Amino acid sequence: MDEMATRPYRVLVGALERLALGTRPDIAFAASLARFGYNRGHVHWEAAKRVLCCLKSTKAWRLTLGGEMPQIAGFTDADWGSNRHDRRSTDTYIIPCQN
């Protein structure tokens, strides 16, 4: 039996994604481990556990906004089905930092 089949990898990565969206945007890149959901390996499990260690050591950190009202601008782009091989759509968004 595959060792990774007994690990709650998808549950852990799903929880990390939810944290990244709701309260911890600093782990968003690390939470992208979900892309290995069906082809995960021991290295992916260890990476997810490393994110947990990071969260544990930074649990007292807070995001504080102050000063002038920040100017926020968001950009998005989408490409609906132009991939000739699988006809899948792609999209992305970005919210750049402005000083």
MOVEN-V333801 format. One record per residue. N is the residue number from 1. RES is the residue in one letter. SS is DSSP state (H for helix, E for strand, - for the rest). PHI is phi as a letter, one per 30 degrees, with the letter a starting at -180 (NA if undefined). Layout:
BEGIN
N_RES_SS_PHI, N_RES_SS_PHI
END
This chain:
BEGIN
1_M_-_NA, 2_D_-_d, 3_E_H_e, 4_M_H_d, 5_A_H_d, 6_T_H_c, 7_R_-_c, 8_P_-_d, 9_Y_H_d, 10_R_H_d, 11_V_H_d, 12_L_H_d, 13_V_H_d, 14_G_H_d, 15_A_H_d, 16_L_H_d, 17_E_H_d, 18_R_H_d, 19_L_H_d, 20_A_H_d, 21_L_H_d, 22_G_H_c, 23_T_-_b, 24_R_-_b, 25_P_H_d, 26_D_H_d, 27_I_H_c, 28_A_-_e, 29_F_-_d, 30_A_H_d, 31_A_H_d, 32_S_H_d, 33_L_H_d, 34_A_H_d, 35_R_H_d, 36_F_H_c, 37_G_-_e, 38_Y_-_c, 39_N_-_b, 40_R_-_d, 41_G_-_b, 42_H_H_d, 43_V_H_d, 44_H_H_d, 45_W_H_d, 46_E_H_d, 47_A_H_d, 48_A_H_d, 49_K_H_d, 50_R_H_d, 51_V_H_d, 52_L_H_d, 53_C_H_d, 54_C_H_d, 55_L_H_d, 56_K_H_d, 57_S_H_d, 58_T_-_c, 59_K_-_d, 60_A_-_d, 61_W_-_d, 62_R_-_b, 63_L_-_c, 64_T_-_c, 65_L_-_c, 66_G_-_a, 67_G_-_i, 68_E_-_d, 69_M_-_d, 70_P_-_d, 71_Q_-_c, 72_I_-_c, 73_A_-_b, 74_G_-_b, 75_F_E_b, 76_T_E_b, 77_D_E_b, 78_A_E_b, 79_D_E_b, 80_W_-_d, 81_G_-_i, 82_S_-_d, 83_N_-_d, 84_R_-_d, 85_H_-_d, 86_D_-_b, 87_R_-_h, 88_R_-_d, 89_S_-_c, 90_T_E_b, 91_D_E_a, 92_T_E_a, 93_Y_E_b, 94_I_E_b, 95_I_-_b, 96_P_-_d, 97_C_-_d, 98_Q_-_b, 99_N_-_c
END
